[in-house]
Amino acid sequence: MIGARVRVVNGDGSFTIVVCAESLREIEQTARARYPGSAVKIAFPIEPEHFFASGPHTDTRADLEAMEGLTDQARL
């Protein structure tokens, strides 16, 4: 399981979340599914403290929702 910051841009502005999944591709797909109609892009450089997600994970969507509460979602 890995994690990465994802930048989400929509009509209301933009924000960054952390998504955990098995691959970068799955991270991006999960964010797109969670925010349909928004532009979603993995934020580079990938931060080491987010990349190696710890603990057992079984559901990517649940991981996304759990991580959203821990992420600074300041709108720009």
PyMOL CGO cylinders between C-alpha atoms (Angstrom):
from pymol import cmd
from pymol.cgo import CYLINDER

trace = [
    CYLINDER, 0.00, 0.00, 0.00, 1.30, 3.43, -0.97, 0.3, 1, 1, 1, 1, 1, 1,
    CYLINDER, 1.30, 3.43, -0.97, -0.02, 6.93, -0.55, 0.3, 1, 1, 1, 1, 1, 1,
    CYLINDER, -0.02, 6.93, -0.55, 0.31, 10.13, -2.54, 0.3, 1, 1, 1, 1, 1, 1,
    CYLINDER, 0.31, 10.13, -2.54, -0.99, 13.69, -2.48, 0.3, 1, 1, 1, 1, 1, 1,
    CYLINDER, -0.99, 13.69, -2.48, -3.60, 14.34, -5.16, 0.3, 1, 1, 1, 1, 1, 1,
    CYLINDER, -3.60, 14.34, -5.16, -4.54, 17.82, -6.38, 0.3, 1, 1, 1, 1, 1, 1,
    CYLINDER, -4.54, 17.82, -6.38, -8.26, 18.22, -7.13, 0.3, 1, 1, 1, 1, 1, 1,
    CYLINDER, -8.26, 18.22, -7.13, -9.43, 21.22, -9.17, 0.3, 1, 1, 1, 1, 1, 1,
    CYLINDER, -9.43, 21.22, -9.17, -13.10, 22.01, -9.78, 0.3, 1, 1, 1, 1, 1, 1,
    CYLINDER, -13.10, 22.01, -9.78, -15.32, 25.04, -10.32, 0.3, 1, 1, 1, 1, 1, 1,
    CYLINDER, -15.32, 25.04, -10.32, -15.15, 25.96, -6.62, 0.3, 1, 1, 1, 1, 1, 1,
    CYLINDER, -15.15, 25.96, -6.62, -11.34, 26.03, -6.45, 0.3, 1, 1, 1, 1, 1, 1,
    CYLINDER, -11.34, 26.03, -6.45, -8.70, 23.47, -5.66, 0.3, 1, 1, 1, 1, 1, 1,
    CYLINDER, -8.70, 23.47, -5.66, -7.49, 21.39, -2.76, 0.3, 1, 1, 1, 1, 1, 1,
    CYLINDER, -7.49, 21.39, -2.76, -5.09, 18.56, -2.00, 0.3, 1, 1, 1, 1, 1, 1,
    CYLINDER, -5.09, 18.56, -2.00, -5.93, 15.18, -0.45, 0.3, 1, 1, 1, 1, 1, 1,
    CYLINDER, -5.93, 15.18, -0.45, -3.91, 12.08, 0.38, 0.3, 1, 1, 1, 1, 1, 1,
    CYLINDER, -3.91, 12.08, 0.38, -5.06, 8.83, -1.20, 0.3, 1, 1, 1, 1, 1, 1,
    CYLINDER, -5.06, 8.83, -1.20, -3.78, 5.33, -0.34, 0.3, 1, 1, 1, 1, 1, 1,
    CYLINDER, -3.78, 5.33, -0.34, -3.94, 2.43, -2.81, 0.3, 1, 1, 1, 1, 1, 1,
    CYLINDER, -3.94, 2.43, -2.81, -1.86, -0.35, -4.34, 0.3, 1, 1, 1, 1, 1, 1,
    CYLINDER, -1.86, -0.35, -4.34, -0.44, 1.79, -7.16, 0.3, 1, 1, 1, 1, 1, 1,
    CYLINDER, -0.44, 1.79, -7.16, -0.21, 5.38, -8.39, 0.3, 1, 1, 1, 1, 1, 1,
    CYLINDER, -0.21, 5.38, -8.39, -2.67, 4.52, -11.15, 0.3, 1, 1, 1, 1, 1, 1,
    CYLINDER, -2.67, 4.52, -11.15, -5.20, 3.26, -8.61, 0.3, 1, 1, 1, 1, 1, 1,
    CYLINDER, -5.20, 3.26, -8.61, -4.64, 6.37, -6.48, 0.3, 1, 1, 1, 1, 1, 1,
    CYLINDER, -4.64, 6.37, -6.48, -5.54, 8.58, -9.43, 0.3, 1, 1, 1, 1, 1, 1,
    CYLINDER, -5.54, 8.58, -9.43, -8.54, 6.42, -10.42, 0.3, 1, 1, 1, 1, 1, 1,
    CYLINDER, -8.54, 6.42, -10.42, -9.87, 6.48, -6.87, 0.3, 1, 1, 1, 1, 1, 1,
    CYLINDER, -9.87, 6.48, -6.87, -9.65, 10.27, -6.68, 0.3, 1, 1, 1, 1, 1, 1,
    CYLINDER, -9.65, 10.27, -6.68, -11.38, 10.61, -10.07, 0.3, 1, 1, 1, 1, 1, 1,
    CYLINDER, -11.38, 10.61, -10.07, -14.21, 8.35, -8.86, 0.3, 1, 1, 1, 1, 1, 1,
    CYLINDER, -14.21, 8.35, -8.86, -14.56, 10.35, -5.63, 0.3, 1, 1, 1, 1, 1, 1,
    CYLINDER, -14.56, 10.35, -5.63, -14.58, 13.73, -7.40, 0.3, 1, 1, 1, 1, 1, 1,
    CYLINDER, -14.58, 13.73, -7.40, -16.26, 13.20, -10.79, 0.3, 1, 1, 1, 1, 1, 1,
    CYLINDER, -16.26, 13.20, -10.79, -16.05, 16.19, -13.10, 0.3, 1, 1, 1, 1, 1, 1,
    CYLINDER, -16.05, 16.19, -13.10, -12.96, 17.54, -11.34, 0.3, 1, 1, 1, 1, 1, 1,
    CYLINDER, -12.96, 17.54, -11.34, -9.44, 17.65, -12.72, 0.3, 1, 1, 1, 1, 1, 1,
    CYLINDER, -9.44, 17.65, -12.72, -7.34, 15.21, -10.66, 0.3, 1, 1, 1, 1, 1, 1,
    CYLINDER, -7.34, 15.21, -10.66, -3.57, 14.95, -10.76, 0.3, 1, 1, 1, 1, 1, 1,
    CYLINDER, -3.57, 14.95, -10.76, -0.97, 13.32, -8.52, 0.3, 1, 1, 1, 1, 1, 1,
    CYLINDER, -0.97, 13.32, -8.52, 1.07, 16.06, -6.85, 0.3, 1, 1, 1, 1, 1, 1,
    CYLINDER, 1.07, 16.06, -6.85, 4.80, 15.71, -7.44, 0.3, 1, 1, 1, 1, 1, 1,
    CYLINDER, 4.80, 15.71, -7.44, 7.24, 15.39, -5.86, 0.3, 1, 1, 1, 1, 1, 1,
    CYLINDER, 7.24, 15.39, -5.86, 5.77, 12.50, -3.88, 0.3, 1, 1, 1, 1, 1, 1,
    CYLINDER, 5.77, 12.50, -3.88, 6.42, 13.07, -0.19, 0.3, 1, 1, 1, 1, 1, 1,
    CYLINDER, 6.42, 13.07, -0.19, 8.12, 10.13, 1.58, 0.3, 1, 1, 1, 1, 1, 1,
    CYLINDER, 8.12, 10.13, 1.58, 5.93, 10.49, 4.68, 0.3, 1, 1, 1, 1, 1, 1,
    CYLINDER, 5.93, 10.49, 4.68, 2.82, 9.78, 2.56, 0.3, 1, 1, 1, 1, 1, 1,
    CYLINDER, 2.82, 9.78, 2.56, 4.28, 7.26, 0.11, 0.3, 1, 1, 1, 1, 1, 1,
    CYLINDER, 4.28, 7.26, 0.11, 4.70, 4.29, 2.43, 0.3, 1, 1, 1, 1, 1, 1,
    CYLINDER, 4.70, 4.29, 2.43, 1.26, 3.86, 3.96, 0.3, 1, 1, 1, 1, 1, 1,
    CYLINDER, 1.26, 3.86, 3.96, 1.35, 1.69, 7.05, 0.3, 1, 1, 1, 1, 1, 1,
    CYLINDER, 1.35, 1.69, 7.05, -1.07, -0.91, 8.32, 0.3, 1, 1, 1, 1, 1, 1,
    CYLINDER, -1.07, -0.91, 8.32, -3.45, -3.29, 6.58, 0.3, 1, 1, 1, 1, 1, 1,
    CYLINDER, -3.45, -3.29, 6.58, -5.81, -1.68, 4.07, 0.3, 1, 1, 1, 1, 1, 1,
    CYLINDER, -5.81, -1.68, 4.07, -8.67, -3.45, 2.39, 0.3, 1, 1, 1, 1, 1, 1,
    CYLINDER, -8.67, -3.45, 2.39, -10.78, -0.73, 0.79, 0.3, 1, 1, 1, 1, 1, 1,
    CYLINDER, -10.78, -0.73, 0.79, -9.25, 2.11, -1.19, 0.3, 1, 1, 1, 1, 1, 1,
    CYLINDER, -9.25, 2.11, -1.19, -12.38, 4.26, -1.02, 0.3, 1, 1, 1, 1, 1, 1,
    CYLINDER, -12.38, 4.26, -1.02, -12.58, 3.91, 2.77, 0.3, 1, 1, 1, 1, 1, 1,
    CYLINDER, -12.58, 3.91, 2.77, -8.89, 4.82, 2.96, 0.3, 1, 1, 1, 1, 1, 1,
    CYLINDER, -8.89, 4.82, 2.96, -9.53, 7.95, 0.91, 0.3, 1, 1, 1, 1, 1, 1,
    CYLINDER, -9.53, 7.95, 0.91, -12.39, 9.02, 3.15, 0.3, 1, 1, 1, 1, 1, 1,
    CYLINDER, -12.39, 9.02, 3.15, -10.36, 8.36, 6.29, 0.3, 1, 1, 1, 1, 1, 1,
    CYLINDER, -10.36, 8.36, 6.29, -7.33, 10.26, 4.98, 0.3, 1, 1, 1, 1, 1, 1,
    CYLINDER, -7.33, 10.26, 4.98, -9.41, 13.27, 3.94, 0.3, 1, 1, 1, 1, 1, 1,
    CYLINDER, -9.41, 13.27, 3.94, -10.00, 14.11, 7.58, 0.3, 1, 1, 1, 1, 1, 1,
    CYLINDER, -10.00, 14.11, 7.58, -6.24, 14.20, 8.15, 0.3, 1, 1, 1, 1, 1, 1,
    CYLINDER, -6.24, 14.20, 8.15, -5.32, 16.29, 5.15, 0.3, 1, 1, 1, 1, 1, 1,
    CYLINDER, -5.32, 16.29, 5.15, -5.17, 20.06, 4.93, 0.3, 1, 1, 1, 1, 1, 1,
    CYLINDER, -5.17, 20.06, 4.93, -7.89, 20.88, 2.41, 0.3, 1, 1, 1, 1, 1, 1,
    CYLINDER, -7.89, 20.88, 2.41, -7.32, 24.61, 2.30, 0.3, 1, 1, 1, 1, 1, 1,
    CYLINDER, -7.32, 24.61, 2.30, -8.99, 25.97, -0.79, 0.3, 1, 1, 1, 1, 1, 1,
    CYLINDER, -8.99, 25.97, -0.79, -6.82, 28.16, -2.95, 0.3, 1, 1, 1, 1, 1, 1,
]
cmd.load_cgo(trace, "trace")
